[in-house]
Amino acid sequence: MSAEEEPISFEEFGPRAEPEVVDPFSNVKRAASIVGDLRAALRTEGFDKDESFELVQMYWASELGAFG
């Protein structure tokens, strides 16, 4: 380093602003959680495996906009 060049101090840069982390699958995870809860509730209410699957499938399709 020559005498004319001064080292850059850390204070000139300061703390870096980290970009916000966005989970692109957060809505899918939330919907899957709701669907799991719905299926468990249907099974508790006495619906069999096939009936609960059909009802959950209809709910999932409506959430994704298949009926609109």
matplotlib code that plots the C-alpha trace (Angstrom):
import matplotlib.pyplot as plt

x = [0.0, 1.4, 1.5, -1.2, -3.8, -5.5, -7.1, -10.9, -12.3, -15.2, -17.2, -17.4, -19.4, -21.5, -23.8, -25.2, -28.9, -29.7, -32.5, -35.7, -36.0, -39.2, -40.5, -42.2, -43.9, -45.4, -48.9, -48.7, -47.4, -50.3, -52.9, -51.4, -51.6, -55.3, -56.0, -54.3, -56.4, -59.5, -58.8, -58.2, -61.4, -63.4, -61.9, -62.8, -66.4, -66.7, -65.9, -64.0, -60.7, -62.2, -64.9, -62.5, -60.1, -62.9, -64.0, -60.4, -59.8, -62.8, -61.6, -58.1, -59.5, -61.7, -58.7, -56.7, -59.5, -60.5, -64.2, -64.1]
y = [0.0, 3.4, 6.3, 8.1, 5.2, 5.0, 1.8, 1.8, 1.7, -0.6, 2.4, 3.7, 0.7, 0.3, -2.7, -4.3, -4.5, -8.1, -8.8, -10.2, -13.9, -14.8, -18.4, -18.9, -22.0, -20.4, -20.3, -23.9, -25.0, -23.1, -24.7, -28.1, -27.6, -26.6, -29.6, -32.0, -30.5, -30.8, -34.4, -35.3, -33.6, -35.4, -38.7, -37.8, -37.1, -40.6, -40.2, -43.1, -42.7, -42.5, -40.0, -37.7, -37.9, -36.8, -33.9, -32.7, -33.0, -30.8, -28.3, -28.2, -27.7, -24.8, -23.2, -23.4, -21.8, -24.8, -23.9, -20.3]
z = [0.0, -0.9, 1.5, -0.5, -0.1, 3.2, 4.4, 4.3, 7.7, 8.8, 10.0, 6.4, 5.4, 8.5, 9.2, 6.1, 5.7, 5.1, 2.5, 4.0, 3.6, 1.9, 1.9, -1.4, -0.1, 3.1, 1.7, 0.5, 4.0, 5.6, 3.3, 3.9, 7.6, 7.3, 5.1, 7.6, 10.4, 8.3, 7.5, 11.2, 12.2, 9.5, 10.7, 14.3, 13.2, 11.8, 8.1, 6.7, 4.8, 1.3, 2.4, 4.1, 1.1, -1.2, 1.0, 1.5, -2.2, -2.9, -0.3, -1.8, -5.3, -4.1, -2.4, -5.6, -7.6, -9.6, -9.1, -9.8]

ax = plt.figure().add_subplot(projection="3d")
ax.plot(x, y, z, "-o")
ax.set_aspect("equal")
plt.show()
